[in-house]
């Protein structure tokens, strides 16, 4: 029979898949000898069984009963014992951290009799009734489905009647009355009575926590964080320890280093006379962890020792929850803490310097996505104006948006394309949709360990918490600054999550320090802090990566920038961009030419302009490969819009004027060239085969540019790429013309000019016939944008706005296939083309030049598939360099020798 329950003494952190993150770490702390309240874990397998079958697996509750008996024996108390009750917490614990997304129920075991026993044994009647009212509220909401606002309203009304600011000032009699009110609410809303059987409380609480795995906010969070839906959550049952026993008790959350910056030292929040949920909920303002040193030096010293033990053991930043019960410190949770991108890079460098991890481990702990966030602009503090409010800098970055005061409004406005800032007194897990939709989160309560801070850091959202100068009135949908400024809903705010400041209006932006460094990159070390940490991570990535990183660049200026960012060549130079602006007129002449001579004149006028562009790009990338793609888009894209031309002609006729003859000629040409689906029409290699002289002009311009650079002592490495090839015969015909023209250039210039000829693989047929195409192609470059469109049958410009949001919401795909490569479909075609292409030509160079070349997850796929390089926009080059290094480490860890 399967085993579903493990005592904390039986597990360890290597069992996270079975015991969940929380359960495995509680077991690990127990194994280390830290003061952990005893308990046991119901496994993720039990959860999956319950959710899959709708019933409990055989033997589950017999196992629970056995562990409960052991817990009772060890504590000397019984669950439900009237005079000295054992109380339990029931907490979720998935394999991957999902802060606040699933349920917790505390104080299981209290009833109308045992509350009096708890009061007597603790000597604190108020504490007993406070614990009971928490249980009734949590159980009613989580297990019995009562609207939580009904409990909140009852508490608010009682505080108003008693004239007190918060629940700490309510006495035992007040809390006893509140318990009765809560129980009446439950009965009115559900028709049930609050259960007086502690065993029933435990069983129903466990099942409710299992069920919360499929709750709306948990599903949304998993989609956002790309966590699989079939993992399930473990449930941890643990003896309660109490931080709400008076001034010598309390609860806190701590980090072994600053999760926002990575700086050394202890960081966190402490709340005297409170349970742990009060700290993370942000409903009361906490005190800094350093204040605990004054309040309870002994507990502070022990906490510091335990945190040092955990950081050395985990070799990473640790996030810790603890409770002090009448001077006794208890460790309730640890995990590798969520951190900002800045903190991740700084920690990777510092921990390596301290000898806790290797340089490769430091690289593995950062990400290209994090580097991209560090490259985002920051506010120009020299001209931002007066500060509207200050708070805790919980998650760095700069964001501008309209203030909104509830999650639904944030989602609504964001769906309409508006940038918003979610402003709340504090956030709860139910605010997750609004947090995802918003550019930034601003709360008037809470600190670096509050729900808003932890979730925002995990998502990379800008966040300022604890801006208690702001008076937030969510009912009136506005907030008031200390100087009296009223911020109505829709008012634009600028939120600086790095400095913890808020400004009215849209503050101007400047480049980040990391971006300034990268733009001037010369392969050396930087100064200090995060910039130096980024430099070290990139240097390590460059040392270990196999994949080259090239750039997509169409002008000499782009090429210069790409090289500064560390590009090792140009993987895609789109020649159509050279025909825009004033040169469009020459393309029009070529299209409108009624004779061969007219077309040749237009092409002859374009040739020196294109040669000049090629020369500048080859000079900027001297010694590095430059892949020139022949003209790809349909020719009608170089003509004016059909509707605009028709309007101009109709307007002239309506005025009784003669329409412009050139407009009429253009309109006729647009009509002739109109295609129902131009993406699949006359473009790419097809243009080169049906428009005489077009390929010859482009190849001659490139050949002459190469000859010019060779004569000047340069080292040009130009490659010619033929787009949209679907059959090897298309490529063969173009290649014959390329070789003919280059031979003519060599004869004329007296300089031998050769350029490798390859093709883009952007059609399924090309991927499936790659072995034959490789007979005439010296290199492949996957055009994954078009390959994704043609594989899925999507027209990107049409479908993204039409139904992608619905597909993402319903899980058809976890992320847009235009952002991250679809490995199952498009990726399989890539794999086939690589295998068959190299079977024909073992030395075939293969790269990718679609937008996926700069996507972190896709870079790992391209590495594992055996590509030689990725190419992306210049600004994504550092991201691709970093991820290419991390991909090499991934394969090394897996034993892959490539």
KELUMVEX-154302 format. One record per residue (C-alpha): x, y, z; residue number from 1. Coordinates in steps of 0.1 Angstrom, whole numbers. Layout:
N
NODE    px    py    pz num
NODE     X     Y     Z NUM
...
// end
This chain:
898
NODE    px    py    pz num
NODE     0     0     0   1
NODE    13    35    -9   2
NODE    25    57    19   3
NODE    10    91    22   4
NODE    23   106    55   5
NODE    58   114    67   6
NODE    69   128   101   7
NODE    92   158   100   8
NODE   120   135   113   9
NODE   118   113    83  10
NODE   123   137    54  11
NODE   148   161    39  12
NODE   151   189    14  13
NODE   158   164   -14  14
NODE   122   152   -11  15
NODE   105   184   -23  16
NODE    86   166   -50  17
NODE    69   144   -25  18
NODE    68   165     6  19
NODE    65   199   -10  20
NODE    89   228    -5  21
NODE    77   236    30  22
NODE    75   201    43  23
NODE   109   191    29  24
NODE   125   222    45  25
NODE   108   217    78  26
NODE   122   182    78  27
NODE   156   195    69  28
NODE   156   220    97  29
NODE   145   192   121  30
NODE   174   171   109  31
NODE   198   201   115  32
NODE   186   202   151  33
NODE   169   236   149  34
NODE   139   243   171  35
NODE   110   232   148  36
NODE    75   225   163  37
NODE    69   188   156  38
NODE    45   177   129  39
NODE    40   156    98  40
NODE    34   160    61  41
NODE     6   146    39  42
NODE    23   141     5  43
NODE    16   156   -29  44
NODE     7   120   -40  45
NODE   -22   121   -15  46
NODE   -33   154   -29  47
NODE   -32   142   -65  48
NODE   -52   111   -55  49
NODE   -78   132   -38  50
NODE   -81   156   -67  51
NODE   -81   129   -94  52
NODE  -107   106   -77  53
NODE  -127   129   -57  54
NODE  -122   107   -27  55
NODE   -95    99    -1  56
NODE   -70    72    -9  57
NODE   -73    40    12  58
NODE   -54    41    45  59
NODE   -48    79    44  60
NODE   -66    87    76  61
NODE   -53    57    94  62
NODE   -18    70    87  63
NODE   -28   105    98  64
NODE   -43    91   131  65
NODE   -10    72   138  66
NODE    11   103   134  67
NODE   -14   124   154  68
NODE   -11   100   182  69
NODE    26   103   182  70
NODE    23   141   181  71
NODE     0   140   211  72
NODE    23   116   230  73
NODE    53   138   224  74
NODE    35   170   235  75
NODE    16   156   264  76
NODE   -16   171   251  77
NODE   -46   157   232  78
NODE   -64   171   203  79
NODE   -98   183   217  80
NODE   -87   178   253  81
NODE  -109   203   273  82
NODE   -84   213   299  83
NODE   -51   213   280  84
NODE   -58   211   242  85
NODE   -33   203   215  86
NODE   -38   229   187  87
NODE   -26   224   152  88
NODE   -18   244   121  89
NODE   -27   231    86  90
NODE    -6   247    59  91
NODE    -1   241    22  92
NODE    33   235     7  93
NODE    38   229   -30  94
NODE    70   219   -46  95
NODE    76   254   -59  96
NODE    69   284   -37  97
NODE    35   299   -44  98
NODE    33   326   -16  99
NODE    -3   331    -4 100
NODE   -19   313   -33 101
NODE   -32   284   -13 102
NODE   -48   280    21 103
NODE   -37   279    57 104
NODE   -59   272    88 105
NODE   -44   279   122 106
NODE   -56   269   157 107
NODE   -73   237   147 108
NODE   -86   219   178 109
NODE  -104   248   196 110
NODE  -141   245   204 111
NODE  -165   260   229 112
NODE  -151   239   257 113
NODE  -114   238   250 114
NODE  -111   276   246 115
NODE  -117   278   283 116
NODE   -90   252   289 117
NODE   -66   271   267 118
NODE   -73   303   287 119
NODE   -66   285   320 120
NODE   -34   267   310 121
NODE   -20   298   293 122
NODE   -31   322   320 123
NODE   -43   345   292 124
NODE   -80   346   285 125
NODE   -76   372   257 126
NODE   -51   350   239 127
NODE   -75   320   240 128
NODE  -104   339   225 129
NODE   -82   356   200 130
NODE   -70   322   188 131
NODE  -105   309   186 132
NODE  -118   338   166 133
NODE   -89   333   141 134
NODE   -98   297   137 135
NODE  -135   304   132 136
NODE  -127   331   106 137
NODE  -101   310    87 138
NODE  -122   278    88 139
NODE  -153   296    78 140
NODE  -136   313    48 141
NODE  -114   285    36 142
NODE  -133   253    44 143
NODE  -169   264    45 144
NODE  -168   290    17 145
NODE  -181   321    35 146
NODE  -173   354    20 147
NODE  -143   368    40 148
NODE  -157   403    38 149
NODE  -185   393    61 150
NODE  -160   385    89 151
NODE  -140   416    81 152
NODE  -171   438    84 153
NODE  -181   422   117 154
NODE  -146   429   131 155
NODE  -146   465   117 156
NODE  -180   472   133 157
NODE  -168   459   167 158
NODE  -137   480   166 159
NODE  -159   510   157 160
NODE  -182   503   186 161
NODE  -153   499   210 162
NODE  -135   529   196 163
NODE  -102   511   190 164
NODE   -79   513   160 165
NODE   -70   476   156 166
NODE   -78   442   170 167
NODE   -49   442   195 168
NODE   -70   466   217 169
NODE  -100   443   218 170
NODE  -102   425   252 171
NODE  -113   389   259 172
NODE  -149   398   263 173
NODE  -149   416   229 174
NODE  -133   386   212 175
NODE  -157   361   228 176
NODE  -185   382   215 177
NODE  -168   383   180 178
NODE  -166   345   180 179
NODE  -203   342   185 180
NODE  -209   367   157 181
NODE  -186   347   134 182
NODE  -204   315   142 183
NODE  -237   331   134 184
NODE  -224   343   101 185
NODE  -213   308    92 186
NODE  -247   294   101 187
NODE  -266   321    82 188
NODE  -244   317    51 189
NODE  -241   279    50 190
NODE  -269   264    71 191
NODE  -241   246    90 192
NODE  -228   251   125 193
NODE  -191   256   130 194
NODE  -179   221   138 195
NODE  -171   213   175 196
NODE  -152   181   167 197
NODE  -114   188   164 198
NODE  -109   157   144 199
NODE  -136   169   119 200
NODE  -119   203   118 201
NODE   -86   186   110 202
NODE   -99   164    83 203
NODE  -119   191    65 204
NODE   -90   215    68 205
NODE   -67   191    51 206
NODE   -91   184    23 207
NODE   -97   222    18 208
NODE   -60   228    15 209
NODE   -57   200   -11 210
NODE   -86   216   -30 211
NODE   -70   250   -29 212
NODE   -44   237   -54 213
NODE   -71   241   -80 214
NODE   -83   275   -67 215
NODE   -86   304   -91 216
NODE   -57   324   -77 217
NODE   -34   293   -75 218
NODE   -41   284  -112 219
NODE   -35   320  -122 220
NODE    -2   321  -104 221
NODE     9   288  -119 222
NODE     2   301  -154 223
NODE    21   332  -146 224
NODE    51   313  -132 225
NODE    49   284  -157 226
NODE    44   258  -129 227
NODE    28   225  -140 228
NODE    -9   219  -130 229
NODE    -4   183  -121 230
NODE    21   185   -93 231
NODE    -4   190   -64 232
NODE     4   204   -30 233
NODE    15   187     2 234
NODE    -2   196    35 235
NODE    18   202    67 236
NODE     2   195   101 237
NODE    22   210   129 238
NODE    18   217   166 239
NODE     8   254   171 240
NODE    32   278   188 241
NODE    18   312   197 242
NODE    32   346   190 243
NODE     0   363   203 244
NODE     6   355   240 245
NODE    17   390   250 246
NODE    46   414   248 247
NODE    71   386   252 248
NODE    58   368   222 249
NODE    56   377   185 250
NODE    61   365   149 251
NODE    84   375   121 252
NODE    98   369    87 253
NODE   135   373    80 254
NODE   160   371    52 255
NODE   197   362    56 256
NODE   204   390    31 257
NODE   185   418    16 258
NODE   162   402   -10 259
NODE   159   435   -29 260
NODE   197   443   -33 261
NODE   215   412   -21 262
NODE   234   432     5 263
NODE   249   413    34 264
NODE   231   415    68 265
NODE   199   403    84 266
NODE   167   418    70 267
NODE   131   413    80 268
NODE   100   423    99 269
NODE    88   415   134 270
NODE    54   420   150 271
NODE    50   417   188 272
NODE    20   399   201 273
NODE    10   385   167 274
NODE     6   353   148 275
NODE    26   348   116 276
NODE    -3   356    93 277
NODE    -5   391   107 278
NODE    31   398    95 279
NODE    27   387    58 280
NODE    -8   401    55 281
NODE     5   436    61 282
NODE   -26   445    82 283
NODE    -4   459   110 284
NODE    28   478   105 285
NODE    57   458   116 286
NODE    90   468   132 287
NODE   124   462   117 288
NODE   141   429   127 289
NODE   168   449   144 290
NODE   142   461   169 291
NODE   139   425   181 292
NODE   175   428   194 293
NODE   162   454   219 294
NODE   129   437   227 295
NODE   144   402   232 296
NODE   182   400   229 297
NODE   183   363   237 298
NODE   158   353   210 299
NODE   175   377   185 300
NODE   209   361   191 301
NODE   195   326   187 302
NODE   177   336   155 303
NODE   209   351   141 304
NODE   228   318   148 305
NODE   200   297   131 306
NODE   200   320   101 307
NODE   237   317    96 308
NODE   234   279    99 309
NODE   207   279    73 310
NODE   226   301    48 311
NODE   257   280    51 312
NODE   237   248    47 313
NODE   216   260    18 314
NODE   244   281     3 315
NODE   219   307    -6 316
NODE   197   335     6 317
NODE   172   320    30 318
NODE   137   332    37 319
NODE   126   323    73 320
NODE    94   325    93 321
NODE    97   323   131 322
NODE    76   327   162 323
NODE    87   336   197 324
NODE    64   321   224 325
NODE    71   337   257 326
NODE   108   340   250 327
NODE   112   307   233 328
NODE   122   308   196 329
NODE   106   284   171 330
NODE   115   281   134 331
NODE    84   276   113 332
NODE    97   277    78 333
NODE   127   282    56 334
NODE   131   283    19 335
NODE   155   297    -7 336
NODE   142   332    -8 337
NODE   127   350   -38 338
NODE   149   379   -48 339
NODE   150   407   -73 340
NODE   172   405  -104 341
NODE   197   429   -88 342
NODE   199   407   -57 343
NODE   203   376   -77 344
NODE   234   389   -95 345
NODE   250   404   -64 346
NODE   243   372   -44 347
NODE   259   351   -72 348
NODE   290   371   -71 349
NODE   293   375   -33 350
NODE   286   339   -24 351
NODE   312   328   -49 352
NODE   337   353   -33 353
NODE   328   338     1 354
NODE   335   303   -12 355
NODE   300   290    -6 356
NODE   293   284   -43 357
NODE   314   281   -75 358
NODE   314   307  -103 359
NODE   293   283  -124 360
NODE   267   280   -96 361
NODE   266   317   -94 362
NODE   259   319  -132 363
NODE   232   292  -128 364
NODE   214   313  -102 365
NODE   209   343  -125 366
NODE   188   346  -156 367
NODE   185   364  -189 368
NODE   151   376  -179 369
NODE   166   392  -148 370
NODE   193   408  -168 371
NODE   167   423  -191 372
NODE   150   438  -162 373
NODE   182   454  -150 374
NODE   186   470  -185 375
NODE   153   488  -181 376
NODE   154   526  -177 377
NODE   153   542  -143 378
NODE   138   575  -133 379
NODE   159   606  -137 380
NODE   159   616  -100 381
NODE   174   650  -108 382
NODE   142   662  -125 383
NODE   115   640  -110 384
NODE   101   668   -88 385
NODE    87   666   -52 386
NODE    82   632   -37 387
NODE    45   624   -32 388
NODE    51   596    -7 389
NODE    79   573     6 390
NODE    78   537    15 391
NODE    98   505    16 392
NODE   116   497   -17 393
NODE   103   462   -20 394
NODE   110   454   -57 395
NODE   132   477   -78 396
NODE   125   493  -111 397
NODE   106   523  -125 398
NODE    70   522  -136 399
NODE    44   547  -147 400
NODE     7   542  -147 401
NODE   -28   554  -138 402
NODE   -37   548  -102 403
NODE   -64   521   -96 404
NODE   -77   509   -63 405
NODE   -89   474   -69 406
NODE   -78   443   -88 407
NODE  -108   442  -112 408
NODE  -102   478  -124 409
NODE   -65   471  -129 410
NODE   -74   441  -151 411
NODE  -101   460  -170 412
NODE   -79   490  -178 413
NODE   -49   469  -187 414
NODE   -70   449  -211 415
NODE   -78   482  -228 416
NODE   -41   489  -232 417
NODE   -37   513  -203 418
NODE    -7   511  -180 419
NODE   -18   511  -143 420
NODE    -5   512  -108 421
NODE   -24   491   -83 422
NODE   -28   511   -50 423
NODE   -40   492   -19 424
NODE   -38   494    18 425
NODE   -23   460    16 426
NODE   -27   432   -10 427
NODE   -41   398    -4 428
NODE   -38   367   -26 429
NODE   -71   377   -43 430
NODE   -53   407   -57 431
NODE   -31   385   -79 432
NODE   -49   393  -112 433
NODE   -45   430  -106 434
NODE    -9   426   -96 435
NODE    -2   408  -128 436
NODE   -20   434  -149 437
NODE    -3   464  -132 438
NODE    30   480  -139 439
NODE    36   485  -102 440
NODE    21   478   -68 441
NODE    19   505   -41 442
NODE     6   498    -6 443
NODE     3   519    25 444
NODE    10   490    49 445
NODE    35   462    51 446
NODE    72   458    45 447
NODE    97   437    26 448
NODE    81   405    38 449
NODE    45   414    32 450
NODE    24   396     6 451
NODE    27   425   -19 452
NODE    65   425   -16 453
NODE    71   388   -19 454
NODE    48   383   -48 455
NODE    60   414   -67 456
NODE    96   403   -63 457
NODE    88   369   -76 458
NODE    71   384  -107 459
NODE    97   411  -112 460
NODE    71   438  -107 461
NODE    80   473   -93 462
NODE    67   475   -57 463
NODE    67   501   -29 464
NODE    52   489     4 465
NODE    45   505    37 466
NODE    40   540    23 467
NODE    21   549    55 468
NODE    21   586    47 469
NODE    -6   578    21 470
NODE   -42   575    33 471
NODE   -57   549    10 472
NODE   -95   550     7 473
NODE  -104   521   -16 474
NODE  -141   528   -11 475
NODE  -138   563   -24 476
NODE  -112   551   -50 477
NODE   -86   576   -40 478
NODE   -56   582   -17 479
NODE   -44   613     1 480
NODE    -7   623     3 481
NODE     7   639    35 482
NODE     7   674    19 483
NODE   -30   670    12 484
NODE   -27   661   -25 485
NODE   -56   639   -35 486
NODE   -49   612   -60 487
NODE   -81   602   -77 488
NODE   -85   570   -97 489
NODE   -69   575  -131 490
NODE   -42   600  -118 491
NODE    -8   591  -133 492
NODE    18   580  -108 493
NODE    55   572  -111 494
NODE    67   545   -87 495
NODE   104   540   -80 496
NODE   108   506   -65 497
NODE   145   511   -61 498
NODE   143   542   -39 499
NODE   109   535   -24 500
NODE    95   568   -37 501
NODE    63   578   -55 502
NODE    58   609   -77 503
NODE    28   625   -93 504
NODE    28   624  -131 505
NODE    50   606  -155 506
NODE    86   610  -144 507
NODE   113   611  -171 508
NODE   135   581  -176 509
NODE   173   575  -181 510
NODE   193   545  -189 511
NODE   201   522  -160 512
NODE   237   518  -147 513
NODE   238   483  -161 514
NODE   227   495  -196 515
NODE   253   522  -196 516
NODE   280   496  -187 517
NODE   268   472  -214 518
NODE   267   498  -241 519
NODE   303   506  -234 520
NODE   313   469  -229 521
NODE   349   461  -237 522
NODE   351   427  -220 523
NODE   365   440  -187 524
NODE   354   443  -151 525
NODE   332   471  -140 526
NODE   333   490  -107 527
NODE   312   477   -78 528
NODE   278   464   -69 529
NODE   253   450   -94 530
NODE   271   464  -124 531
NODE   302   444  -114 532
NODE   281   413  -106 533
NODE   266   415  -141 534
NODE   300   419  -157 535
NODE   313   388  -139 536
NODE   283   367  -148 537
NODE   286   376  -185 538
NODE   323   369  -184 539
NODE   317   335  -170 540
NODE   289   328  -195 541
NODE   312   338  -224 542
NODE   339   314  -210 543
NODE   316   284  -209 544
NODE   291   288  -237 545
NODE   293   269  -269 546
NODE   266   289  -288 547
NODE   278   320  -306 548
NODE   256   351  -302 549
NODE   251   373  -333 550
NODE   228   402  -338 551
NODE   200   412  -362 552
NODE   212   445  -376 553
NODE   202   464  -407 554
NODE   224   495  -406 555
NODE   260   503  -398 556
NODE   248   521  -366 557
NODE   230   489  -354 558
NODE   261   469  -362 559
NODE   283   491  -341 560
NODE   259   489  -312 561
NODE   256   451  -315 562
NODE   294   447  -314 563
NODE   295   469  -283 564
NODE   270   446  -267 565
NODE   293   416  -275 566
NODE   278   403  -307 567
NODE   300   379  -326 568
NODE   286   389  -360 569
NODE   254   396  -377 570
NODE   230   367  -382 571
NODE   204   387  -401 572
NODE   207   418  -421 573
NODE   173   426  -437 574
NODE   180   443  -470 575
NODE   144   455  -474 576
NODE   150   481  -446 577
NODE   176   497  -469 578
NODE   149   505  -494 579
NODE   128   527  -471 580
NODE   127   565  -468 581
NODE   137   584  -498 582
NODE   149   552  -516 583
NODE   113   540  -517 584
NODE   108   561  -549 585
NODE   135   541  -567 586
NODE   117   509  -557 587
NODE    84   524  -570 588
NODE   102   531  -603 589
NODE   114   495  -605 590
NODE    79   482  -599 591
NODE    62   506  -623 592
NODE    88   502  -650 593
NODE    70   491  -682 594
NODE   102   480  -700 595
NODE   133   460  -691 596
NODE   154   491  -697 597
NODE   133   511  -672 598
NODE   136   484  -645 599
NODE   173   481  -651 600
NODE   177   519  -647 601
NODE   159   518  -613 602
NODE   180   489  -602 603
NODE   212   506  -613 604
NODE   203   536  -592 605
NODE   197   514  -561 606
NODE   229   495  -565 607
NODE   254   521  -552 608
NODE   231   530  -523 609
NODE   229   493  -513 610
NODE   267   489  -518 611
NODE   273   519  -494 612
NODE   252   503  -467 613
NODE   269   469  -471 614
NODE   303   485  -469 615
NODE   294   503  -437 616
NODE   281   471  -421 617
NODE   311   450  -431 618
NODE   334   477  -418 619
NODE   316   477  -384 620
NODE   317   439  -382 621
NODE   352   435  -397 622
NODE   365   400  -392 623
NODE   330   387  -381 624
NODE   303   370  -402 625
NODE   276   391  -417 626
NODE   246   373  -431 627
NODE   228   393  -458 628
NODE   193   382  -465 629
NODE   181   389  -500 630
NODE   148   409  -504 631
NODE   120   391  -485 632
NODE    87   411  -483 633
NODE    62   414  -511 634
NODE    69   444  -534 635
NODE    36   460  -527 636
NODE    48   468  -492 637
NODE    70   495  -508 638
NODE    40   512  -525 639
NODE    16   536  -508 640
NODE   -14   522  -490 641
NODE   -42   513  -514 642
NODE   -69   531  -494 643
NODE   -49   563  -492 644
NODE   -43   563  -529 645
NODE   -80   557  -536 646
NODE   -90   585  -512 647
NODE   -66   610  -529 648
NODE   -79   602  -563 649
NODE  -115   603  -552 650
NODE  -110   636  -535 651
NODE   -94   651  -566 652
NODE  -123   639  -587 653
NODE  -149   653  -562 654
NODE  -132   687  -566 655
NODE  -135   685  -603 656
NODE   -97   682  -606 657
NODE   -77   657  -627 658
NODE   -63   630  -604 659
NODE   -25   629  -601 660
NODE   -13   606  -629 661
NODE    14   591  -607 662
NODE   -12   583  -580 663
NODE   -34   566  -607 664
NODE    -4   546  -619 665
NODE     5   535  -584 666
NODE   -31   525  -576 667
NODE   -33   504  -607 668
NODE     0   487  -597 669
NODE   -12   481  -562 670
NODE   -44   465  -576 671
NODE   -24   443  -599 672
NODE    -2   431  -570 673
NODE   -29   427  -545 674
NODE   -28   393  -527 675
NODE   -54   378  -503 676
NODE   -26   364  -482 677
NODE     6   382  -490 678
NODE    25   363  -462 679
NODE    22   333  -484 680
NODE    24   350  -518 681
NODE    50   365  -540 682
NODE    79   371  -516 683
NODE   113   358  -506 684
NODE   130   335  -531 685
NODE   100   338  -554 686
NODE   107   375  -560 687
NODE   142   367  -570 688
NODE   130   341  -595 689
NODE   103   362  -612 690
NODE   117   398  -610 691
NODE   146   399  -634 692
NODE   178   416  -622 693
NODE   167   419  -585 694
NODE   190   392  -571 695
NODE   218   403  -594 696
NODE   216   439  -582 697
NODE   218   429  -545 698
NODE   245   403  -550 699
NODE   266   428  -571 700
NODE   263   455  -545 701
NODE   274   431  -518 702
NODE   302   416  -539 703
NODE   316   451  -547 704
NODE   314   460  -510 705
NODE   334   429  -501 706
NODE   359   438  -528 707
NODE   362   473  -516 708
NODE   368   462  -480 709
NODE   394   436  -491 710
NODE   412   463  -511 711
NODE   413   485  -480 712
NODE   429   457  -460 713
NODE   397   447  -442 714
NODE   385   412  -434 715
NODE   349   410  -446 716
NODE   330   378  -440 717
NODE   298   382  -459 718
NODE   272   354  -463 719
NODE   242   354  -486 720
NODE   209   341  -473 721
NODE   180   332  -495 722
NODE   146   336  -478 723
NODE   115   314  -479 724
NODE   130   285  -498 725
NODE   106   255  -499 726
NODE   124   234  -524 727
NODE   161   228  -532 728
NODE   155   237  -568 729
NODE   146   273  -559 730
NODE   178   276  -540 731
NODE   198   261  -568 732
NODE   186   286  -593 733
NODE   194   315  -571 734
NODE   228   301  -562 735
NODE   237   298  -599 736
NODE   229   335  -603 737
NODE   249   344  -572 738
NODE   279   326  -583 739
NODE   277   341  -618 740
NODE   275   377  -604 741
NODE   303   372  -579 742
NODE   325   358  -606 743
NODE   319   390  -627 744
NODE   327   412  -596 745
NODE   359   392  -591 746
NODE   370   397  -627 747
NODE   361   434  -627 748
NODE   377   442  -594 749
NODE   407   419  -596 750
NODE   399   407  -561 751
NODE   386   371  -556 752
NODE   352   375  -540 753
NODE   334   345  -525 754
NODE   304   344  -502 755
NODE   288   313  -487 756
NODE   252   308  -498 757
NODE   226   295  -474 758
NODE   189   296  -468 759
NODE   164   304  -441 760
NODE   144   275  -429 761
NODE   110   291  -423 762
NODE    86   267  -440 763
NODE    76   233  -427 764
NODE    84   218  -461 765
NODE   119   232  -459 766
NODE   124   216  -425 767
NODE   111   183  -437 768
NODE   133   183  -469 769
NODE   164   198  -452 770
NODE   186   169  -462 771
NODE   180   177  -499 772
NODE   183   215  -494 773
NODE   216   210  -477 774
NODE   230   198  -509 775
NODE   231   234  -521 776
NODE   231   253  -488 777
NODE   263   260  -469 778
NODE   244   272  -439 779
NODE   209   272  -425 780
NODE   193   299  -404 781
NODE   159   292  -389 782
NODE   134   320  -394 783
NODE   113   310  -364 784
NODE    88   338  -367 785
NODE    75   326  -401 786
NODE    81   289  -392 787
NODE    58   294  -362 788
NODE    32   311  -383 789
NODE    33   285  -411 790
NODE    33   256  -386 791
NODE     5   268  -365 792
NODE   -15   284  -393 793
NODE   -14   317  -376 794
NODE   -11   351  -391 795
NODE     7   368  -362 796
NODE    -5   404  -369 797
NODE   -41   391  -369 798
NODE   -43   365  -342 799
NODE   -24   379  -313 800
NODE   -51   405  -306 801
NODE   -79   383  -315 802
NODE   -77   351  -294 803
NODE   -43   347  -278 804
NODE   -54   360  -245 805
NODE   -82   334  -244 806
NODE   -57   307  -254 807
NODE   -34   317  -226 808
NODE   -62   319  -201 809
NODE   -75   285  -210 810
NODE   -41   269  -211 811
NODE   -40   260  -249 812
NODE    -4   272  -246 813
NODE    14   284  -215 814
NODE    31   313  -233 815
NODE    28   328  -267 816
NODE    46   306  -293 817
NODE    60   339  -308 818
NODE    77   347  -275 819
NODE    90   312  -265 820
NODE    96   285  -291 821
NODE    69   258  -293 822
NODE    92   228  -287 823
NODE    66   201  -295 824
NODE    57   214  -329 825
NODE    81   240  -343 826
NODE   109   226  -322 827
NODE   104   192  -336 828
NODE   107   206  -371 829
NODE   139   224  -361 830
NODE   153   191  -348 831
NODE   145   172  -380 832
NODE   161   199  -401 833
NODE   193   199  -380 834
NODE   196   161  -381 835
NODE   189   157  -418 836
NODE   208   188  -429 837
NODE   240   176  -411 838
NODE   235   141  -424 839
NODE   239   155  -459 840
NODE   266   182  -450 841
NODE   283   174  -417 842
NODE   300   208  -416 843
NODE   267   227  -421 844
NODE   266   259  -400 845
NODE   232   263  -384 846
NODE   217   292  -365 847
NODE   185   310  -357 848
NODE   176   346  -366 849
NODE   139   348  -355 850
NODE   129   367  -323 851
NODE   133   335  -304 852
NODE   171   339  -307 853
NODE   169   363  -277 854
NODE   143   344  -256 855
NODE   160   327  -226 856
NODE   140   295  -227 857
NODE   144   292  -264 858
NODE   182   297  -262 859
NODE   184   266  -240 860
NODE   165   246  -266 861
NODE   187   258  -295 862
NODE   218   248  -275 863
NODE   204   213  -268 864
NODE   195   209  -304 865
NODE   230   215  -316 866
NODE   227   249  -333 867
NODE   259   269  -338 868
NODE   246   304  -330 869
NODE   216   324  -321 870
NODE   209   359  -335 871
NODE   187   385  -319 872
NODE   182   423  -316 873
NODE   213   442  -304 874
NODE   197   450  -270 875
NODE   190   412  -264 876
NODE   226   402  -271 877
NODE   237   403  -235 878
NODE   206   383  -225 879
NODE   214   357  -251 880
NODE   251   355  -241 881
NODE   241   349  -205 882
NODE   216   322  -213 883
NODE   239   305  -238 884
NODE   264   301  -209 885
NODE   237   289  -185 886
NODE   225   264  -212 887
NODE   260   250  -214 888
NODE   260   244  -176 889
NODE   226   227  -178 890
NODE   239   202  -203 891
NODE   271   197  -184 892
NODE   251   189  -153 893
NODE   230   164  -173 894
NODE   262   147  -186 895
NODE   258   160  -222 896
NODE   292   162  -238 897
NODE   283   186  -266 898
// end
